């Protein structure tokens, strides 16, 4: 029973810490453009394969 006196505050502290980290990431714009990176990969112009010079005559 005395273990609950330690576990409950630890669990509440971890929950508050996780909530604070999530709110911080929302405030700093981490979730503003979720589809942009996925679309940028598909439409990038510089994704052509690298051509190596061949030394055959």
CHARMM internal coordinates of N, CA and C (Angstrom, degrees):
IC EDIT
DIST 1 N 1 CA 1.4469
DIST 1 CA 1 C 1.5329
ANGL 1 N 1 CA 1 C 110.94
DIST 1 C 2 N 1.3024
ANGL 1 CA 1 C 2 N 116.64
DIHE 1 N 1 CA 1 C 2 N -35.06
DIST 2 N 2 CA 1.4629
ANGL 1 C 2 N 2 CA 118.48
DIHE 1 CA 1 C 2 N 2 CA -178.97
DIST 2 CA 2 C 1.5259
ANGL 2 N 2 CA 2 C 111.59
DIHE 1 C 2 N 2 CA 2 C -72.59
DIST 2 C 3 N 1.3389
ANGL 2 CA 2 C 3 N 115.83
DIHE 2 N 2 CA 2 C 3 N -18.28
DIST 3 N 3 CA 1.4627
ANGL 2 C 3 N 3 CA 118.22
DIHE 2 CA 2 C 3 N 3 CA 177.09
DIST 3 CA 3 C 1.5227
ANGL 3 N 3 CA 3 C 111.59
DIHE 2 C 3 N 3 CA 3 C -64.26
DIST 3 C 4 N 1.3243
ANGL 3 CA 3 C 4 N 116.83
DIHE 3 N 3 CA 3 C 4 N -30.96
DIST 4 N 4 CA 1.4627
ANGL 3 C 4 N 4 CA 120.54
DIHE 3 CA 3 C 4 N 4 CA 179.79
DIST 4 CA 4 C 1.5280
ANGL 4 N 4 CA 4 C 111.85
DIHE 3 C 4 N 4 CA 4 C -64.93
DIST 4 C 5 N 1.3077
ANGL 4 CA 4 C 5 N 116.92
DIHE 4 N 4 CA 4 C 5 N -27.60
DIST 5 N 5 CA 1.4616
ANGL 4 C 5 N 5 CA 119.94
DIHE 4 CA 4 C 5 N 5 CA 178.70
DIST 5 CA 5 C 1.5245
ANGL 5 N 5 CA 5 C 111.67
DIHE 4 C 5 N 5 CA 5 C -68.38
DIST 5 C 6 N 1.3341
ANGL 5 CA 5 C 6 N 116.52
DIHE 5 N 5 CA 5 C 6 N -21.07
DIST 6 N 6 CA 1.4554
ANGL 5 C 6 N 6 CA 121.35
DIHE 5 CA 5 C 6 N 6 CA 175.65
DIST 6 CA 6 C 1.5218
ANGL 6 N 6 CA 6 C 111.80
DIHE 5 C 6 N 6 CA 6 C -95.69
DIST 6 C 7 N 1.3318
ANGL 6 CA 6 C 7 N 116.44
DIHE 6 N 6 CA 6 C 7 N -40.39
DIST 7 N 7 CA 1.4545
ANGL 6 C 7 N 7 CA 120.54
DIHE 6 CA 6 C 7 N 7 CA -173.60
DIST 7 CA 7 C 1.5272
ANGL 7 N 7 CA 7 C 113.22
DIHE 6 C 7 N 7 CA 7 C -72.56
DIST 7 C 8 N 1.3065
ANGL 7 CA 7 C 8 N 118.30
DIHE 7 N 7 CA 7 C 8 N -38.06
DIST 8 N 8 CA 1.4654
ANGL 7 C 8 N 8 CA 120.73
DIHE 7 CA 7 C 8 N 8 CA -177.75
DIST 8 CA 8 C 1.5319
ANGL 8 N 8 CA 8 C 111.26
DIHE 7 C 8 N 8 CA 8 C -65.56
DIST 8 C 9 N 1.3176
ANGL 8 CA 8 C 9 N 120.53
DIHE 8 N 8 CA 8 C 9 N -48.44
DIST 9 N 9 CA 1.4753
ANGL 8 C 9 N 9 CA 118.90
DIHE 8 CA 8 C 9 N 9 CA 177.00
DIST 9 CA 9 C 1.5368
ANGL 9 N 9 CA 9 C 113.26
DIHE 8 C 9 N 9 CA 9 C -63.61
DIST 9 C 10 N 1.3258
ANGL 9 CA 9 C 10 N 116.92
DIHE 9 N 9 CA 9 C 10 N -34.23
DIST 10 N 10 CA 1.4602
ANGL 9 C 10 N 10 CA 119.43
DIHE 9 CA 9 C 10 N 10 CA 177.81
DIST 10 CA 10 C 1.5189
ANGL 10 N 10 CA 10 C 109.82
DIHE 9 C 10 N 10 CA 10 C -66.14
DIST 10 C 11 N 1.3322
ANGL 10 CA 10 C 11 N 117.19
DIHE 10 N 10 CA 10 C 11 N -43.65
DIST 11 N 11 CA 1.4622
ANGL 10 C 11 N 11 CA 120.87
DIHE 10 CA 10 C 11 N 11 CA 179.20
DIST 11 CA 11 C 1.5277
ANGL 11 N 11 CA 11 C 111.07
DIHE 10 C 11 N 11 CA 11 C -64.63
DIST 11 C 12 N 1.3113
ANGL 11 CA 11 C 12 N 117.35
DIHE 11 N 11 CA 11 C 12 N -41.77
DIST 12 N 12 CA 1.4579
ANGL 11 C 12 N 12 CA 120.43
DIHE 11 CA 11 C 12 N 12 CA 177.61
DIST 12 CA 12 C 1.5263
ANGL 12 N 12 CA 12 C 111.28
DIHE 11 C 12 N 12 CA 12 C -65.33
DIST 12 C 13 N 1.3056
ANGL 12 CA 12 C 13 N 117.16
DIHE 12 N 12 CA 12 C 13 N -39.55
DIST 13 N 13 CA 1.4582
ANGL 12 C 13 N 13 CA 121.23
DIHE 12 CA 12 C 13 N 13 CA 178.28
DIST 13 CA 13 C 1.5190
ANGL 13 N 13 CA 13 C 111.96
DIHE 12 C 13 N 13 CA 13 C -63.97
DIST 13 C 14 N 1.3324
ANGL 13 CA 13 C 14 N 117.32
DIHE 13 N 13 CA 13 C 14 N -42.65
DIST 14 N 14 CA 1.4566
ANGL 13 C 14 N 14 CA 120.69
DIHE 13 CA 13 C 14 N 14 CA 177.65
DIST 14 CA 14 C 1.5253
ANGL 14 N 14 CA 14 C 111.18
DIHE 13 C 14 N 14 CA 14 C -65.28
DIST 14 C 15 N 1.3274
ANGL 14 CA 14 C 15 N 116.65
DIHE 14 N 14 CA 14 C 15 N -38.47
DIST 15 N 15 CA 1.4629
ANGL 14 C 15 N 15 CA 120.14
DIHE 14 CA 14 C 15 N 15 CA 178.09
DIST 15 CA 15 C 1.5200
ANGL 15 N 15 CA 15 C 111.97
DIHE 14 C 15 N 15 CA 15 C -65.05
DIST 15 C 16 N 1.3160
ANGL 15 CA 15 C 16 N 116.80
DIHE 15 N 15 CA 15 C 16 N -42.87
DIST 16 N 16 CA 1.4671
ANGL 15 C 16 N 16 CA 120.71
DIHE 15 CA 15 C 16 N 16 CA 179.00
DIST 16 CA 16 C 1.5290
ANGL 16 N 16 CA 16 C 110.34
DIHE 15 C 16 N 16 CA 16 C -66.61
DIST 16 C 17 N 1.3196
ANGL 16 CA 16 C 17 N 116.99
DIHE 16 N 16 CA 16 C 17 N -38.07
DIST 17 N 17 CA 1.4636
ANGL 16 C 17 N 17 CA 120.73
DIHE 16 CA 16 C 17 N 17 CA 177.74
DIST 17 CA 17 C 1.5250
ANGL 17 N 17 CA 17 C 111.14
DIHE 16 C 17 N 17 CA 17 C -64.33
DIST 17 C 18 N 1.3263
ANGL 17 CA 17 C 18 N 117.06
DIHE 17 N 17 CA 17 C 18 N -43.79
DIST 18 N 18 CA 1.4598
ANGL 17 C 18 N 18 CA 120.64
DIHE 17 CA 17 C 18 N 18 CA 178.63
DIST 18 CA 18 C 1.5299
ANGL 18 N 18 CA 18 C 110.75
DIHE 17 C 18 N 18 CA 18 C -65.29
DIST 18 C 19 N 1.3132
ANGL 18 CA 18 C 19 N 117.57
DIHE 18 N 18 CA 18 C 19 N -40.70
DIST 19 N 19 CA 1.4571
ANGL 18 C 19 N 19 CA 120.80
DIHE 18 CA 18 C 19 N 19 CA 177.86
DIST 19 CA 19 C 1.5245
ANGL 19 N 19 CA 19 C 110.89
DIHE 18 C 19 N 19 CA 19 C -64.47
DIST 19 C 20 N 1.3180
ANGL 19 CA 19 C 20 N 117.56
DIHE 19 N 19 CA 19 C 20 N -40.55
DIST 20 N 20 CA 1.4649
ANGL 19 C 20 N 20 CA 121.11
DIHE 19 CA 19 C 20 N 20 CA 178.29
DIST 20 CA 20 C 1.5298
ANGL 20 N 20 CA 20 C 111.09
DIHE 19 C 20 N 20 CA 20 C -64.57
DIST 20 C 21 N 1.3343
ANGL 20 CA 20 C 21 N 117.44
DIHE 20 N 20 CA 20 C 21 N -40.24
DIST 21 N 21 CA 1.4607
ANGL 20 C 21 N 21 CA 120.54
DIHE 20 CA 20 C 21 N 21 CA 178.25
DIST 21 CA 21 C 1.5199
ANGL 21 N 21 CA 21 C 110.86
DIHE 20 C 21 N 21 CA 21 C -65.73
DIST 21 C 22 N 1.3207
ANGL 21 CA 21 C 22 N 117.72
DIHE 21 N 21 CA 21 C 22 N -39.42
DIST 22 N 22 CA 1.4523
ANGL 21 C 22 N 22 CA 121.22
DIHE 21 CA 21 C 22 N 22 CA 178.11
DIST 22 CA 22 C 1.5193
ANGL 22 N 22 CA 22 C 110.96
DIHE 21 C 22 N 22 CA 22 C -66.40
DIST 22 C 23 N 1.3026
ANGL 22 CA 22 C 23 N 118.06
DIHE 22 N 22 CA 22 C 23 N -43.22
DIST 23 N 23 CA 1.4690
ANGL 22 C 23 N 23 CA 121.17
DIHE 22 CA 22 C 23 N 23 CA 179.03
DIST 23 CA 23 C 1.5298
ANGL 23 N 23 CA 23 C 110.48
DIHE 22 C 23 N 23 CA 23 C -65.27
DIST 23 C 24 N 1.3191
ANGL 23 CA 23 C 24 N 117.82
DIHE 23 N 23 CA 23 C 24 N -37.04
DIST 24 N 24 CA 1.4633
ANGL 23 C 24 N 24 CA 121.52
DIHE 23 CA 23 C 24 N 24 CA 177.42
DIST 24 CA 24 C 1.5240
ANGL 24 N 24 CA 24 C 110.37
DIHE 23 C 24 N 24 CA 24 C -63.37
DIST 24 C 25 N 1.3479
ANGL 24 CA 24 C 25 N 116.81
DIHE 24 N 24 CA 24 C 25 N -42.37
DIST 25 N 25 CA 1.4594
ANGL 24 C 25 N 25 CA 119.57
DIHE 24 CA 24 C 25 N 25 CA -179.81
DIST 25 CA 25 C 1.5300
ANGL 25 N 25 CA 25 C 111.24
DIHE 24 C 25 N 25 CA 25 C -68.15
DIST 25 C 26 N 1.3120
ANGL 25 CA 25 C 26 N 118.19
DIHE 25 N 25 CA 25 C 26 N -33.59
DIST 26 N 26 CA 1.4615
ANGL 25 C 26 N 26 CA 120.49
DIHE 25 CA 25 C 26 N 26 CA 174.75
DIST 26 CA 26 C 1.5211
ANGL 26 N 26 CA 26 C 111.29
DIHE 25 C 26 N 26 CA 26 C -65.48
DIST 26 C 27 N 1.3193
ANGL 26 CA 26 C 27 N 115.89
DIHE 26 N 26 CA 26 C 27 N -42.49
DIST 27 N 27 CA 1.4683
ANGL 26 C 27 N 27 CA 121.13
DIHE 26 CA 26 C 27 N 27 CA -178.42
DIST 27 CA 27 C 1.5270
ANGL 27 N 27 CA 27 C 111.57
DIHE 26 C 27 N 27 CA 27 C -64.86
DIST 27 C 28 N 1.3296
ANGL 27 CA 27 C 28 N 117.55
DIHE 27 N 27 CA 27 C 28 N -34.70
DIST 28 N 28 CA 1.4623
ANGL 27 C 28 N 28 CA 121.39
DIHE 27 CA 27 C 28 N 28 CA -177.57
DIST 28 CA 28 C 1.5200
ANGL 28 N 28 CA 28 C 113.53
DIHE 27 C 28 N 28 CA 28 C -88.79
DIST 28 C 29 N 1.3237
ANGL 28 CA 28 C 29 N 118.08
DIHE 28 N 28 CA 28 C 29 N 5.98
DIST 29 N 29 CA 1.4541
ANGL 28 C 29 N 29 CA 121.16
DIHE 28 CA 28 C 29 N 29 CA 172.94
DIST 29 CA 29 C 1.5104
ANGL 29 N 29 CA 29 C 115.86
DIHE 28 C 29 N 29 CA 29 C 80.62
DIST 29 C 30 N 1.3135
ANGL 29 CA 29 C 30 N 118.77
DIHE 29 N 29 CA 29 C 30 N 25.72
DIST 30 N 30 CA 1.4536
ANGL 29 C 30 N 30 CA 120.82
DIHE 29 CA 29 C 30 N 30 CA -179.29
DIST 30 CA 30 C 1.5266
ANGL 30 N 30 CA 30 C 112.83
DIHE 29 C 30 N 30 CA 30 C -68.54
DIST 30 C 31 N 1.3275
ANGL 30 CA 30 C 31 N 117.50
DIHE 30 N 30 CA 30 C 31 N -22.78
DIST 31 N 31 CA 1.4602
ANGL 30 C 31 N 31 CA 121.55
DIHE 30 CA 30 C 31 N 31 CA -176.57
DIST 31 CA 31 C 1.5238
ANGL 31 N 31 CA 31 C 112.42
DIHE 30 C 31 N 31 CA 31 C -112.09
DIST 31 C 32 N 1.3136
ANGL 31 CA 31 C 32 N 118.39
DIHE 31 N 31 CA 31 C 32 N 20.03
DIST 32 N 32 CA 1.4615
ANGL 31 C 32 N 32 CA 120.59
DIHE 31 CA 31 C 32 N 32 CA -176.93
DIST 32 CA 32 C 1.5221
ANGL 32 N 32 CA 32 C 112.65
DIHE 31 C 32 N 32 CA 32 C -71.29
DIST 32 C 33 N 1.3229
ANGL 32 CA 32 C 33 N 118.34
DIHE 32 N 32 CA 32 C 33 N -44.25
DIST 33 N 33 CA 1.4544
ANGL 32 C 33 N 33 CA 121.57
DIHE 32 CA 32 C 33 N 33 CA -174.64
DIST 33 CA 33 C 1.5255
ANGL 33 N 33 CA 33 C 109.42
DIHE 32 C 33 N 33 CA 33 C -126.74
DIST 33 C 34 N 1.3278
ANGL 33 CA 33 C 34 N 116.49
DIHE 33 N 33 CA 33 C 34 N 85.40
DIST 34 N 34 CA 1.4559
ANGL 33 C 34 N 34 CA 120.12
DIHE 33 CA 33 C 34 N 34 CA -176.72
DIST 34 CA 34 C 1.5244
ANGL 34 N 34 CA 34 C 112.64
DIHE 33 C 34 N 34 CA 34 C -77.88
DIST 34 C 35 N 1.3257
ANGL 34 CA 34 C 35 N 118.32
DIHE 34 N 34 CA 34 C 35 N -29.92
DIST 35 N 35 CA 1.4562
ANGL 34 C 35 N 35 CA 120.83
DIHE 34 CA 34 C 35 N 35 CA -176.75
DIST 35 CA 35 C 1.5243
ANGL 35 N 35 CA 35 C 113.06
DIHE 34 C 35 N 35 CA 35 C -94.23
DIST 35 C 36 N 1.3013
ANGL 35 CA 35 C 36 N 118.15
DIHE 35 N 35 CA 35 C 36 N -9.92
DIST 36 N 36 CA 1.4548
ANGL 35 C 36 N 36 CA 120.92
DIHE 35 CA 35 C 36 N 36 CA -175.02
DIST 36 CA 36 C 1.5131
ANGL 36 N 36 CA 36 C 113.86
DIHE 35 C 36 N 36 CA 36 C -63.40
DIST 36 C 37 N 1.3165
ANGL 36 CA 36 C 37 N 118.25
DIHE 36 N 36 CA 36 C 37 N -44.94
DIST 37 N 37 CA 1.4629
ANGL 36 C 37 N 37 CA 120.63
DIHE 36 CA 36 C 37 N 37 CA -178.27
DIST 37 CA 37 C 1.5248
ANGL 37 N 37 CA 37 C 110.92
DIHE 36 C 37 N 37 CA 37 C -66.93
DIST 37 C 38 N 1.3174
ANGL 37 CA 37 C 38 N 117.32
DIHE 37 N 37 CA 37 C 38 N -38.61
DIST 38 N 38 CA 1.4605
ANGL 37 C 38 N 38 CA 120.09
DIHE 37 CA 37 C 38 N 38 CA 179.57
DIST 38 CA 38 C 1.5305
ANGL 38 N 38 CA 38 C 110.77
DIHE 37 C 38 N 38 CA 38 C -66.68
DIST 38 C 39 N 1.2952
ANGL 38 CA 38 C 39 N 116.87
DIHE 38 N 38 CA 38 C 39 N -39.57
DIST 39 N 39 CA 1.4695
ANGL 38 C 39 N 39 CA 120.11
DIHE 38 CA 38 C 39 N 39 CA 178.36
DIST 39 CA 39 C 1.5221
ANGL 39 N 39 CA 39 C 111.37
DIHE 38 C 39 N 39 CA 39 C -71.60
DIST 39 C 40 N 1.3066
ANGL 39 CA 39 C 40 N 118.00
DIHE 39 N 39 CA 39 C 40 N -36.27
DIST 40 N 40 CA 1.4571
ANGL 39 C 40 N 40 CA 121.86
DIHE 39 CA 39 C 40 N 40 CA -179.01
DIST 40 CA 40 C 1.5225
ANGL 40 N 40 CA 40 C 111.50
DIHE 39 C 40 N 40 CA 40 C -63.86
DIST 40 C 41 N 1.3183
ANGL 40 CA 40 C 41 N 117.15
DIHE 40 N 40 CA 40 C 41 N -34.23
DIST 41 N 41 CA 1.4617
ANGL 40 C 41 N 41 CA 120.53
DIHE 40 CA 40 C 41 N 41 CA 178.95
DIST 41 CA 41 C 1.5235
ANGL 41 N 41 CA 41 C 110.18
DIHE 40 C 41 N 41 CA 41 C -65.52
DIST 41 C 42 N 1.3157
ANGL 41 CA 41 C 42 N 116.78
DIHE 41 N 41 CA 41 C 42 N -39.74
DIST 42 N 42 CA 1.4607
ANGL 41 C 42 N 42 CA 120.91
DIHE 41 CA 41 C 42 N 42 CA -177.02
DIST 42 CA 42 C 1.5238
ANGL 42 N 42 CA 42 C 112.91
DIHE 41 C 42 N 42 CA 42 C -72.97
DIST 42 C 43 N 1.3171
ANGL 42 CA 42 C 43 N 118.21
DIHE 42 N 42 CA 42 C 43 N -30.35
DIST 43 N 43 CA 1.4533
ANGL 42 C 43 N 43 CA 121.68
DIHE 42 CA 42 C 43 N 43 CA -172.65
DIST 43 CA 43 C 1.5193
ANGL 43 N 43 CA 43 C 113.99
DIHE 42 C 43 N 43 CA 43 C -110.27
DIST 43 C 44 N 1.3004
ANGL 43 CA 43 C 44 N 118.08
DIHE 43 N 43 CA 43 C 44 N 17.77
DIST 44 N 44 CA 1.4581
ANGL 43 C 44 N 44 CA 120.98
DIHE 43 CA 43 C 44 N 44 CA -178.42
DIST 44 CA 44 C 1.5255
ANGL 44 N 44 CA 44 C 109.55
DIHE 43 C 44 N 44 CA 44 C -77.76
DIST 44 C 45 N 1.3163
ANGL 44 CA 44 C 45 N 116.69
DIHE 44 N 44 CA 44 C 45 N 134.32
DIST 45 N 45 CA 1.4589
ANGL 44 C 45 N 45 CA 121.05
DIHE 44 CA 44 C 45 N 45 CA -176.74
DIST 45 CA 45 C 1.5277
ANGL 45 N 45 CA 45 C 113.44
DIHE 44 C 45 N 45 CA 45 C -78.45
DIST 45 C 46 N 1.3013
ANGL 45 CA 45 C 46 N 117.51
DIHE 45 N 45 CA 45 C 46 N -25.41
DIST 46 N 46 CA 1.4619
ANGL 45 C 46 N 46 CA 120.07
DIHE 45 CA 45 C 46 N 46 CA -173.72
DIST 46 CA 46 C 1.5229
ANGL 46 N 46 CA 46 C 112.73
DIHE 45 C 46 N 46 CA 46 C -92.24
DIST 46 C 47 N 1.3176
ANGL 46 CA 46 C 47 N 118.82
DIHE 46 N 46 CA 46 C 47 N 26.15
DIST 47 N 47 CA 1.4556
ANGL 46 C 47 N 47 CA 119.72
DIHE 46 CA 46 C 47 N 47 CA -178.06
DIST 47 CA 47 C 1.5274
ANGL 47 N 47 CA 47 C 112.77
DIHE 46 C 47 N 47 CA 47 C -98.92
DIST 47 C 48 N 1.3265
ANGL 47 CA 47 C 48 N 116.96
DIHE 47 N 47 CA 47 C 48 N 22.51
DIST 48 N 48 CA 1.4668
ANGL 47 C 48 N 48 CA 121.12
DIHE 47 CA 47 C 48 N 48 CA 176.49
DIST 48 CA 48 C 1.5189
ANGL 48 N 48 CA 48 C 108.75
DIHE 47 C 48 N 48 CA 48 C -73.31
DIST 48 C 49 N 1.3215
ANGL 48 CA 48 C 49 N 116.77
DIHE 48 N 48 CA 48 C 49 N 149.83
DIST 49 N 49 CA 1.4696
ANGL 48 C 49 N 49 CA 118.79
DIHE 48 CA 48 C 49 N 49 CA 179.32
DIST 49 CA 49 C 1.5242
ANGL 49 N 49 CA 49 C 110.88
DIHE 48 C 49 N 49 CA 49 C -65.84
DIST 49 C 50 N 1.2969
ANGL 49 CA 49 C 50 N 116.23
DIHE 49 N 49 CA 49 C 50 N 148.88
DIST 50 N 50 CA 1.4669
ANGL 49 C 50 N 50 CA 122.05
DIHE 49 CA 49 C 50 N 50 CA 179.31
DIST 50 CA 50 C 1.5181
ANGL 50 N 50 CA 50 C 108.11
DIHE 49 C 50 N 50 CA 50 C -77.96
DIST 50 C 51 N 1.3068
ANGL 50 CA 50 C 51 N 115.76
DIHE 50 N 50 CA 50 C 51 N 126.81
DIST 51 N 51 CA 1.4667
ANGL 50 C 51 N 51 CA 120.64
DIHE 50 CA 50 C 51 N 51 CA -179.37
DIST 51 CA 51 C 1.5274
ANGL 51 N 51 CA 51 C 108.49
DIHE 50 C 51 N 51 CA 51 C -97.09
DIST 51 C 52 N 1.3046
ANGL 51 CA 51 C 52 N 114.56
DIHE 51 N 51 CA 51 C 52 N 127.01
DIST 52 N 52 CA 1.4624
ANGL 51 C 52 N 52 CA 119.46
DIHE 51 CA 51 C 52 N 52 CA 178.97
DIST 52 CA 52 C 1.5243
ANGL 52 N 52 CA 52 C 108.93
DIHE 51 C 52 N 52 CA 52 C -95.49
DIST 52 C 53 N 1.3200
ANGL 52 CA 52 C 53 N 115.73
DIHE 52 N 52 CA 52 C 53 N 146.72
DIST 53 N 53 CA 1.4592
ANGL 52 C 53 N 53 CA 120.44
DIHE 52 CA 52 C 53 N 53 CA 177.70
DIST 53 CA 53 C 1.5163
ANGL 53 N 53 CA 53 C 109.17
DIHE 52 C 53 N 53 CA 53 C -72.38
DIST 53 C 54 N 1.3060
ANGL 53 CA 53 C 54 N 115.65
DIHE 53 N 53 CA 53 C 54 N 130.71
DIST 54 N 54 CA 1.4669
ANGL 53 C 54 N 54 CA 118.70
DIHE 53 CA 53 C 54 N 54 CA 178.14
DIST 54 CA 54 C 1.5294
ANGL 54 N 54 CA 54 C 109.01
DIHE 53 C 54 N 54 CA 54 C -93.64
DIST 54 C 55 N 1.2984
ANGL 54 CA 54 C 55 N 116.75
DIHE 54 N 54 CA 54 C 55 N 141.94
DIST 55 N 55 CA 1.4573
ANGL 54 C 55 N 55 CA 122.58
DIHE 54 CA 54 C 55 N 55 CA -178.53
DIST 55 CA 55 C 1.5128
ANGL 55 N 55 CA 55 C 111.84
DIHE 54 C 55 N 55 CA 55 C -101.08
DIST 55 C 56 N 1.3065
ANGL 55 CA 55 C 56 N 118.39
DIHE 55 N 55 CA 55 C 56 N 18.53
DIST 56 N 56 CA 1.4626
ANGL 55 C 56 N 56 CA 120.17
DIHE 55 CA 55 C 56 N 56 CA 178.60
DIST 56 CA 56 C 1.5196
ANGL 56 N 56 CA 56 C 109.51
DIHE 55 C 56 N 56 CA 56 C -86.01
DIST 56 C 57 N 1.3348
ANGL 56 CA 56 C 57 N 117.79
DIHE 56 N 56 CA 56 C 57 N 140.11
DIST 57 N 57 CA 1.4811
ANGL 56 C 57 N 57 CA 120.61
DIHE 56 CA 56 C 57 N 57 CA -177.62
DIST 57 CA 57 C 1.5024
ANGL 57 N 57 CA 57 C 112.78
DIHE 56 C 57 N 57 CA 57 C -74.60
END
COOR INIT
IC SEED 1 N 1 CA 1 C
IC BUILD
